[in-house]
Amino acid sequence: MARKKFEIPAMYKSPIIKNVKEANAVTDPRKKDLEPTLLEFGPVSFLIPRHFGFCYGVENAIDIAYRTVENNPGKKIYLLSEMIHNPTVNEDLQNKGVQFLFDTDGTVRIPITSLTSDDVVIVPAFGTTLDIQEKLQARGIDPYQYNTTCPFVEKVWKRGNQLGKKGYSLVIHGKHQHEETRATFSHSANHSPVVVVLNPDEAQILADILTEKRPLDDFDTYFGHKCTEDFNPLKDLEFFGVINQTTMLATETQEVMDILKQAAAERFGEKEVLNHFADTSDTLCYATNENQSATYALADANPDIAIVVGGYNSSNTMHLVEILEHHCPTFHIRDAGEFDSPAEIQHFNQWEKEILTTKNWIPVEKKDLKIALTSGASCPDVLVDEVLLKILEFYPGAKEVEKVIRPFEKTAAEAEQN
């Protein structure tokens, strides 16, 4: 089946990365090859992963949002919150008159009660809660008319609903304050007892409570603020499955599943485990898997430094940084505006939740410097182009971009002709 084509504003399209991606799609249509593409400019080279940037859900959201603005001149248009976690996209929509009803943490900016039935409300790619849907409907606004919820998020909800009908409780692997997890929690809590775990460490705590290696009181300490009312792990985890925030590390989600499945085996017996623990590996997002697998391959290519472009509140971007920073100095930047020279760069530290400044961040004196360059799923490729071009300014003797990109343009053009 051909991939759906989306209308993406020209300002987000990339003259450089676009050619690399199109050439790779021609030479590897089944997406089996994870080896990064090497762009050699002489004194510096860039390692470009096989999969990164806009995913299906983000392209779908951008397409719907911009068409909604274009088709509703003169109307008040609102987004529930950031449509995706990329400041460039959100700021452009705001410049076109779109207003946000909520901050990303759920803080109210504009009360829903101030809206009228003539107003347009766009649901972001993360989806939204049943409570907000009901409040919009009470104002005469159809929350599904301009709905950009990612299809893979909706797939998670549907799988949770299937389990709920069978009497299963749900464990959500996610960040409980993230918009997507709040939405998934709301939809899941409508039919099942639910608890959220952040990572394998928390999954192990929950597993130890389930197997009574930890006291039951520990549940309130670690999970009391992120579960449905009166959740009792000894009772509610008799039958359960794990679903996930789609932007989490796929390897971590699998680890969470394995830990809790083993706990179920200990509590109910190895032969009975599949009657108590549901296999939900089908809820993992394909784009998250592809991008993270490509990033592991990028790390294995032994870059000297890595640059990850994306919003500072983007969960999927942070996980790409997490993968790379185990292998080399890694800088998470919003865009090329975070550096002007090799002397210093501003970048986000997700662990300390702060913007850091690093001096002499790029060793321009090093011969054959290899830079891993990638971006999050909500980042336009043009921002990656801008980072690459700005770094090339540090190397006056570097090959011309047109010369390096020409073979990729040729491959893509030949495929289009055929």
N, C-alpha and C positions, 0 to 999 in steps of 0.2 A: 504493500500500500504506500502511495506517495505521501510524503510529509506535507501537512497542511502549510500553505503559504500565508504569511502574515505581512501586513503593511506596516513597515517600520519607518519612522521619520528619517529622512536623508541625513540629518545631523548626527545620527547614531551610527551611520554606516562607515565602514573602515576601508580605506584604499589599500592598506598593507595586509593586515591580518585576514581580511576577506579572501584574498588570493591564496594564502596558505591553507585556509580551511577548505576552500573549494577544490584545490589541487589534491589535498588529502582525501577528500570525499570521493574523488575520481579514482585514485590509486588504491584506496582501501574502503570500498563501499560497504563492507560488512563490519567495519570498525574492529578489526581483529588486532591491528598493529598499534601498540601503545608507545612505541619509540618516539621521543620528541623530535620535532623538526628543528634542524640547526640552520640558523641564518647567520652566515659568516660575513662580517664586515671588515676583516683584517685584524686590527688590534683588539677588537671586541666581537663576541658572538652572542647571539640570543638563542636560548633553548625554548621553543614554543611547544606546549603540550598538545596532544592530539585532540583533547576535548576540554573546552572551557568557555566561559562567556554565556550569553543569553541562552537559556533553555526554552523548551516548548512553552512552559507555563508563563515565563516572563514575556516572551514574544506575544503570546495570547493576550496577556494583561495590557501590554503597551498598545497593541492593535485596538483592543476594545476601548481603552481610555481615550486615545487620541481621536478615534472616530466619534466617540460620545461627545467630546468637546466640539468637534467640527459640526456635528449634526444638531447641536442644541444651542445655536447662537441666541444671546440675550437671556438665557436661563441661568439661574444660580446652580452651579455644579459643585458637588462636594465629594471628596474621598473620605471613607471612614477613617483611614489613617494613611501612612505612607503606602503607596501602591505596591512598591517593591523596596528593598533596602538599598537604594542607590540615590545619593543626593542630587546628582546631575539630572536624573529623570524626574524626581519629585519637584525640584526647584523649577524645572521648565514647565511642568504642569501648573504649578502655583503662579508662574509668570503669565500663564494663559487664563488666569482667573479662578482656577480650581482651589477650593479651600478644604482644609483637613478638619474633620469633626473631633478627632482624638489624636493625642500623641501616641507613640508606639507602645508606651507602658499603660495605655488605657485612660490616661488623664483627659478629661473633657476640655476641648477647646471651644466648641460651639454646641450648645445643648440641642439635642434632637427635637425637643419640644418647640424650638424656634423655627423649625422647617415647615414648609407647606407641601401640599400634594403636587404643586407645580415644579418643585425642586427636583433636581437630578442627583442621585447618590450612587457612587461607584463603589462596589465591594472590592477590596484589594485582593491580590493574588493569594494572600494567606487565608482568605475566608473570614467569616465573622461568627459571633456567638448567636445562639437562638434568642437570647434576651434582646440583643440589638436588632435582630430581624423583626421581632415582635413590636419593638418601639417604632421602627420605621413603618411597619404596616399600620400601626395606630395613627400615623400621620398621613395615611393615604399614599405611601410610597412603596412601590414594589421592589423589595431588596434584590430580586433576581433579574430585573430588567437590564441592569448594567453590571452584571456579575463577572468579575475577572478571576474568581477563585480557581487556582491551579487544578486541572483535572486529576493530578496525582494526589493532591490533598483530599479531593472528594473521594478518590478511590480508598484512601485510608478510612474515611468516615463510613463508607459503604461496607468495608470489611468489618469495622467495629460494630456496625448495626447488625450484620449477619451473625456475629458472635453473641451480641446482646439478645437476639431472638432465641438463641440456644441456651440462654441462662449463664453466659460467661461474663465474668468481670474483666476489666481491661487495665493493663499497665501501659502508660504512655511513656516512651523514651523521648524526652524533650526538655526544653527550658521552660519552666512553668509560666514565666512572665512573657514569653514570646507570643506575638499575635497568633501565629498558627497553632501553637499548643493550646492557647486559651480557647480558640475556636474548636479545636478537636476535643478538648475537655468538655466543652459545652454540649456538643453534639453527642458525645459518648455518654455523658452523665444523664442524658435524656432517657437512656435505656439500660444502663449498667452502672454498678459501682466502679469507680475509677481512682487510680492513684498515678502520680507522675514521678518518674525517676530520672535523674539528670545524667547519670553515667554508670559504668560498671561498679564503681565503689558503692554507690547508693543501691544498686541492684543486689550487691552482696549483703548489705545491711538488711534489705527486705527479705532476701533468701534466708538469712540467719534467724529473722523473726518468724518466718513461715515454718522453719524446721525447729523452732523453739531453742535455738542456741543463744538467742538474745531474748531479753524480757519483752513482753508485749508493749510495755510503756515506751520502749524505744521508737515505736511506730509514730506516736504523737510527736516525739522530739524531732524526728527527721522528715516526717511526711504529713503531719497533722494539718499543715497550711496548704497542702496541694493534693487533697483527696476529696471525694464526695463525703457528705455528712455520715457519720457513724460507720465509716469504713472499718471493717475488722479483718485483718489479713488472714487470721486463722479460719475464718468463716468464708470471707469473700474470695479468697484465693484457692478455694477448693476446685473451681473451674475457671480458668483465665487464659488470656492471650496477650501478647505484646504488640502494640501498634506504635507508630513513631512520628515524630516531627520529621518531615521529609528532608530537611537540610542537615540533619545530624550525621556524624561520621558513620558510614554504613558498617564498618568493622566494629564500631562500638555497639551499634544496635544489635548486631549478631552476638556480640559478647554478652550483652544484657539478656538476650533470649537464652543463651546457653546456660548462664548462671541460674536463671529462674527455672528453666526446664530441669536442671539438675536438682534444684531444691524440691521441685514437684516430685521427681523420682524418689528422692529420699523420704518425702512425707507420705507418698501414696504407693510407692513400690515401682520398680523399673518396668514391670509388665503393664502397669496401669497408667503410666505417665501420659501416653497419648490420649487417654480418656479425660485427662485433667488439664493438659497444656495444649493449646491450639497452635498449630504452625502458621505463623503470619508473615513469613519471609516475603510473601508476594506484595507486601505494602511498601517495600523499599523503592524509592524513586530511581528510575533508570538513569536520569541525568546526574543525580548525586553520585550514583555508583560509577558512571563513566568518568565524571570529572575527577573524583577522588582517585580512581585507578590510574588515570593519566597523570595525576600529580605525584603518585608514588613512583611512576616510571620517570617522571621529571627529576625527582630527587635522586633516583638511581643513576642518572646521567652525570652526577658529580659536578653540579654547578659551583662556581666560586661564591656567588651571592644569589639571592632570589628576591623578586619583587612581585607582590600580589596586589592587584588593583581592585578596589571595591569599597562599598560603604562600611563605615566603622561599626555599624549595628547589624551587619549582614552575617548571619550565622554560618551559611555555607562558605563564605569567604574566610571566616575565621578558622574553619576546619582545614582549608587548604594551607593557610599559614601554619597551622599546628603540624601538619604533615612535613612541610618543608623546613621548619625551624630546627628540626632534629638533625638536619643534614648540613646546613650552612646558614650564615647570617641572612635573615629574612626580614623584609620590610613591607608592612601592610600600609599602603597609601591610598588615599581617596582618588588622587589623580596626579598629573604631572606638576601641578601647582605646589606640591609638597617639597620640591627641591628646585634650586636654581643653579647649583654647581656641585662639584665633588666634595666641597667643603662640609656641607651638612644636609641632612634630610629630616623632615618631620614624618613620623610614622606612628601608627597605633599599636599599643601594647595591650592585648586583650586580657592578659592575666592581671595587670594592674589597673586596667580600664582608664588609661591615660595616654595623651599624646606625648611622645618622647622626641627629643632631638639628638641625633647621632652625628658626631663629627667624622670627617674623612671616611664616609660610608662606602665609597666605591674606590677600589685601588686602581686608579687610572694608569699608574706606572707599570702594572702587571701586564706581561705579554700574554696574548691569547686569553684574555679574560672571558669567562663564560657566565652569562647572566640568565638564570631561569626567570621567565616572564609569563605570568598568567593572571587570571582575573576570576572574580566570583560570577555566579550564574545571573546576577542582576546588573552586571556591568557592561555597558556598551563597548564593543571592540574598538571604537574610535579612541577611547581613553587609553587603551593599551598602545595603539599607534602613537599617540602623543607622548607617552612615556618613552617608547623606543626612540623616537625622533629627537627628544630632548637629550637623552643620554648620548646619542651619536654626535651631538654638538660638542661633547667633551673630547671627541676624537677627530680632529680636522683631517687626518689622513685616512679616514675610513672610506670604504667603497661606497659608491652612490646607491641609494635605496633602490632606484629603478633597475639597476644592474643586478642586484641581489634578488629582487622579487620577480624579474622577468621570466625565469624558468617556471615559476608557479603560475604566472599569468598565462603562459603558453599552454601549460597542461590543462588549466581550467577552460581556456578558450577552445582548445581542440575538443574537449568533452562536450562543450555546448554545441559545437558544430555537428557532432555526431549524434 
